[in-house]
Amino acid sequence: MAGSRGVQMTLWKVDEGATQRWLAKVGQQLRKGDSAAMALKRAQQHLRQGERFAHPYYWSGFVLLAP
């Protein structure tokens, strides 16, 4: 009742640098008006494009739990 619309979490311990980039991109997309699911998708795509975080270990562990 207090109001969380969802929870973003990881399925395993993720690299700190990847997490920082992920959260920054998610926030940017949410401010642009994207839905939470679309913001997470775009953050995933953003990490996959870079050479450093292209491996699935860095981006596939992030999930969104929402009603």
PyMOL commands that set and color helices and strands:
alter all, ss='L'
color gray80, all
select helices_A, chain A and resi 16-31+36-49+56-59
alter helices_A, ss='H'
color red, helices_A
select strands_A, chain A and resi 7-10+62-65
alter strands_A, ss='S'
color yellow, strands_A
deselect
rebuild
show_as cartoon
